[in-house]
Amino acid sequence: MDDLSLIVAVAACVVAVVALGVAVWLWVELRRLRHDQRVLLPEGASDDLAGRQADLTRSVSKIETGLGQLEALVQTTARSTDAELATALRFRGLVRYDAYAEMGGRQSWSIALLDEHGTGAVISCLHARDHARIYLKEVVEGAANQRLSPEEQRSIAGALGPSPATAEAGEVSEAGEQALDGR
């Protein structure tokens, strides 16, 4: 029995040493894992990596919700702004000219103030040496209900001419070019 007790004692010691080795190895791995987690977690965080991931997921979800609401607000504001701009008067058709033979320097002018639909007014100011006359004519969808002078027609053509985007790109229609040159 003594031999059997000795064999059992030695086997128990070997199992204990192996268990101790495994325990030390697991302890080292746990320390390495916790160190790696600390690198990923903010300083002073007491939760683990899974808890931190859950917090980040909730934060991202809140940000996505807020972003969706912001997109909807921007779309609503853009539609509202577009609707309001459609009725805004735009200065785009100015023609300067000599209304009277004795006057030089192109002191007279006609300007078309129209909205997106071509509705608005044409204002003309005719300068002479001793007086100036101002005329206002209503324009509805690009047509006036009164007879227009050639200069007033050119100012309307200039206002209805190229859109601001094409004018910036350098494309100017003949009517718009005449309105800008005053021809």
MARPAKE-685106 format. One record per residue (C-alpha): residue number from 0; x, y, z. Coordinates in nm, 4 decimals. Layout:
<rec NUM; <X; Y; Z>>
...
END
This chain:
<rec 0; <0.0000; 0.0000; 0.0000>>
<rec 1; <0.2826; 0.2278; 0.0558>>
<rec 2; <0.3739; 0.2062; -0.3086>>
<rec 3; <0.0189; 0.2813; -0.4118>>
<rec 4; <0.0000; 0.5795; -0.1782>>
<rec 5; <0.3243; 0.7095; -0.3156>>
<rec 6; <0.2020; 0.6709; -0.6744>>
<rec 7; <-0.1236; 0.8475; -0.5937>>
<rec 8; <0.0638; 1.1238; -0.4112>>
<rec 9; <0.3033; 1.1721; -0.7045>>
<rec 10; <0.0141; 1.1690; -0.9544>>
<rec 11; <-0.1714; 1.4215; -0.7401>>
<rec 12; <0.1389; 1.6415; -0.7285>>
<rec 13; <0.1799; 1.6172; -1.1077>>
<rec 14; <-0.1881; 1.7070; -1.1583>>
<rec 15; <-0.1486; 1.9929; -0.9081>>
<rec 16; <0.1623; 2.1251; -1.0861>>
<rec 17; <-0.0136; 2.1002; -1.4251>>
<rec 18; <-0.3206; 2.2707; -1.2787>>
<rec 19; <-0.0977; 2.5403; -1.1279>>
<rec 20; <0.0743; 2.5880; -1.4656>>
<rec 21; <-0.2601; 2.6143; -1.6426>>
<rec 22; <-0.3824; 2.8586; -1.3763>>
<rec 23; <-0.0698; 3.0763; -1.4191>>
<rec 24; <-0.1069; 3.0650; -1.7980>>
<rec 25; <-0.4769; 3.1609; -1.7740>>
<rec 26; <-0.3899; 3.4423; -1.5307>>
<rec 27; <-0.1277; 3.5813; -1.7738>>
<rec 28; <-0.3765; 3.5574; -2.0641>>
<rec 29; <-0.6433; 3.7333; -1.8574>>
<rec 30; <-0.4021; 4.0157; -1.7700>>
<rec 31; <-0.3086; 4.0540; -2.1400>>
<rec 32; <-0.6751; 4.0583; -2.2414>>
<rec 33; <-0.7614; 4.3173; -1.9767>>
<rec 34; <-0.4658; 4.5288; -2.0863>>
<rec 35; <-0.5901; 4.5121; -2.4444>>
<rec 36; <-0.9394; 4.6076; -2.3287>>
<rec 37; <-0.8037; 4.9064; -2.1357>>
<rec 38; <-0.6470; 5.0302; -2.4566>>
<rec 39; <-0.9877; 5.0193; -2.6253>>
<rec 40; <-1.1843; 5.1638; -2.3330>>
<rec 41; <-1.1663; 5.5290; -2.2302>>
<rec 42; <-0.9666; 5.6111; -1.9203>>
<rec 43; <-1.1624; 5.5591; -1.6003>>
<rec 44; <-1.4194; 5.3265; -1.7601>>
<rec 45; <-1.5322; 5.0577; -1.5222>>
<rec 46; <-1.7301; 4.8395; -1.7622>>
<rec 47; <-1.5954; 4.5747; -1.9933>>
<rec 48; <-1.5529; 4.5780; -2.3673>>
<rec 49; <-1.8972; 4.4272; -2.4334>>
<rec 50; <-2.0615; 4.6976; -2.2203>>
<rec 51; <-1.8653; 4.9636; -2.4024>>
<rec 52; <-1.9748; 4.8186; -2.7375>>
<rec 53; <-2.3387; 4.8308; -2.6238>>
<rec 54; <-2.2968; 5.1975; -2.5210>>
<rec 55; <-2.1399; 5.2822; -2.8567>>
<rec 56; <-2.4196; 5.1042; -3.0433>>
<rec 57; <-2.6814; 5.3046; -2.8515>>
<rec 58; <-2.4923; 5.6291; -2.9213>>
<rec 59; <-2.4657; 5.5524; -3.2933>>
<rec 60; <-2.8367; 5.4706; -3.3014>>
<rec 61; <-2.9200; 5.8075; -3.1411>>
<rec 62; <-2.6938; 5.9870; -3.3899>>
<rec 63; <-2.8574; 5.8086; -3.6838>>
<rec 64; <-3.2029; 5.9048; -3.5531>>
<rec 65; <-3.0950; 6.2678; -3.5123>>
<rec 66; <-2.9396; 6.2671; -3.8586>>
<rec 67; <-3.2638; 6.1356; -4.0080>>
<rec 68; <-3.4591; 6.4114; -3.8340>>
<rec 69; <-3.2083; 6.6711; -3.9548>>
<rec 70; <-3.2360; 6.5429; -4.3134>>
<rec 71; <-3.6152; 6.5702; -4.2954>>
<rec 72; <-3.5871; 6.9252; -4.1609>>
<rec 73; <-3.3449; 7.0249; -4.4367>>
<rec 74; <-3.5752; 6.8765; -4.7029>>
<rec 75; <-3.8763; 7.0609; -4.5594>>
<rec 76; <-3.6817; 7.3856; -4.5419>>
<rec 77; <-3.5552; 7.3424; -4.8993>>
<rec 78; <-3.9084; 7.2870; -5.0314>>
<rec 79; <-4.0336; 7.5893; -4.8395>>
<rec 80; <-3.7449; 7.8046; -4.9632>>
<rec 81; <-3.7973; 7.6931; -5.3239>>
<rec 82; <-4.1668; 7.7815; -5.3006>>
<rec 83; <-4.0867; 8.1254; -5.1590>>
<rec 84; <-3.8124; 8.1939; -5.4128>>
<rec 85; <-4.0488; 8.1147; -5.6996>>
<rec 86; <-4.2449; 8.4290; -5.6132>>
<rec 87; <-3.9433; 8.6510; -5.5433>>
<rec 88; <-3.8678; 8.9319; -5.7867>>
<rec 89; <-3.5352; 8.9006; -5.9600>>
<rec 90; <-3.3238; 9.1777; -6.1082>>
<rec 91; <-3.1952; 9.0339; -6.4315>>
<rec 92; <-3.3049; 9.2563; -6.7181>>
<rec 93; <-3.1499; 9.6045; -6.7283>>
<rec 94; <-3.1202; 9.8025; -7.0525>>
<rec 95; <-2.9566; 10.1469; -7.0700>>
<rec 96; <-3.0171; 10.3663; -7.3754>>
<rec 97; <-3.0556; 10.7183; -7.5127>>
<rec 98; <-3.4291; 10.7921; -7.5152>>
<rec 99; <-3.3951; 11.1356; -7.6773>>
<rec 100; <-3.1711; 11.2370; -7.9653>>
<rec 101; <-3.0328; 11.5419; -7.7840>>
<rec 102; <-2.9304; 11.3377; -7.4786>>
<rec 103; <-2.6169; 11.1249; -7.4715>>
<rec 104; <-2.4567; 10.8991; -7.2130>>
<rec 105; <-2.7326; 10.6391; -7.2030>>
<rec 106; <-2.9038; 10.8008; -6.9046>>
<rec 107; <-3.2430; 10.6375; -6.9695>>
<rec 108; <-3.3057; 10.2807; -6.8599>>
<rec 109; <-3.5610; 10.0015; -6.8433>>
<rec 110; <-3.5494; 9.7264; -6.5844>>
<rec 111; <-3.7608; 9.4112; -6.5669>>
<rec 112; <-3.8316; 9.2770; -6.2185>>
<rec 113; <-3.9844; 8.9333; -6.2684>>
<rec 114; <-4.0387; 8.6207; -6.0631>>
<rec 115; <-3.9774; 8.2618; -6.1728>>
<rec 116; <-4.3019; 8.2581; -6.3725>>
<rec 117; <-4.2223; 8.5784; -6.5633>>
<rec 118; <-4.4688; 8.7841; -6.3616>>
<rec 119; <-4.3751; 9.1251; -6.2236>>
<rec 120; <-4.3163; 9.4699; -6.3726>>
<rec 121; <-4.1038; 9.6703; -6.6138>>
<rec 122; <-3.9918; 10.0099; -6.4910>>
<rec 123; <-3.8631; 10.2617; -6.7446>>
<rec 124; <-3.7065; 10.5966; -6.6699>>
<rec 125; <-3.6654; 10.8343; -6.9644>>
<rec 126; <-3.4203; 11.1185; -6.8969>>
<rec 127; <-3.4219; 11.4489; -7.0886>>
<rec 128; <-3.2308; 11.7686; -7.0190>>
<rec 129; <-3.5131; 11.9302; -6.8233>>
<rec 130; <-3.7227; 11.6394; -6.6999>>
<rec 131; <-3.7418; 11.2663; -6.6366>>
<rec 132; <-4.0405; 11.0391; -6.6842>>
<rec 133; <-4.0943; 10.7091; -6.5079>>
<rec 134; <-4.3260; 10.4397; -6.6430>>
<rec 135; <-4.4344; 10.1183; -6.4748>>
<rec 136; <-4.5946; 9.8396; -6.6777>>
<rec 137; <-4.7284; 9.5139; -6.5384>>
<rec 138; <-4.6031; 9.1852; -6.6849>>
<rec 139; <-4.7911; 8.8564; -6.6416>>
<rec 140; <-4.6141; 8.5357; -6.7480>>
<rec 141; <-4.3763; 8.7262; -6.9752>>
<rec 142; <-4.6407; 8.9351; -7.1554>>
<rec 143; <-4.7511; 9.2909; -7.0826>>
<rec 144; <-5.1072; 9.4149; -7.1176>>
<rec 145; <-4.9725; 9.7494; -7.2507>>
<rec 146; <-4.7579; 9.8185; -7.5550>>
<rec 147; <-4.3874; 9.7876; -7.4747>>
<rec 148; <-4.0985; 9.9846; -7.6187>>
<rec 149; <-3.8160; 9.7869; -7.7819>>
<rec 150; <-3.5968; 9.8570; -7.4771>>
<rec 151; <-3.8649; 9.7275; -7.2399>>
<rec 152; <-3.8989; 9.4153; -7.4542>>
<rec 153; <-3.5215; 9.3647; -7.4373>>
<rec 154; <-3.5221; 9.4060; -7.0593>>
<rec 155; <-3.7946; 9.1389; -7.0304>>
<rec 156; <-3.5990; 8.9141; -7.2667>>
<rec 157; <-3.2906; 8.9659; -7.0500>>
<rec 158; <-3.4833; 8.8801; -6.7338>>
<rec 159; <-3.6422; 8.5729; -6.8911>>
<rec 160; <-3.3141; 8.4785; -7.0596>>
<rec 161; <-3.0634; 8.2324; -6.9207>>
<rec 162; <-3.1016; 8.1060; -6.5677>>
<rec 163; <-2.8412; 8.2248; -6.3149>>
<rec 164; <-2.6662; 7.8850; -6.3355>>
<rec 165; <-2.6157; 7.9081; -6.7133>>
<rec 166; <-2.5249; 8.2759; -6.6933>>
<rec 167; <-2.2508; 8.1912; -6.4435>>
<rec 168; <-2.1246; 7.9238; -6.6787>>
<rec 169; <-2.0820; 8.1895; -6.9490>>
<rec 170; <-2.3840; 8.1017; -7.1632>>
<rec 171; <-2.5723; 8.4213; -7.2479>>
<rec 172; <-2.8519; 8.4370; -7.4995>>
<rec 173; <-2.8562; 8.7058; -7.7671>>
<rec 174; <-3.1423; 8.8842; -7.5894>>
<rec 175; <-2.9566; 8.8683; -7.2584>>
<rec 176; <-2.6385; 8.9931; -7.4253>>
<rec 177; <-2.8245; 9.2880; -7.5783>>
<rec 178; <-2.9839; 9.3652; -7.2431>>
<rec 179; <-2.6437; 9.3658; -7.0753>>
<rec 180; <-2.4809; 9.5738; -7.3496>>
<rec 181; <-2.7733; 9.8140; -7.3807>>
<rec 182; <-2.7998; 9.7582; -7.7615>>
END
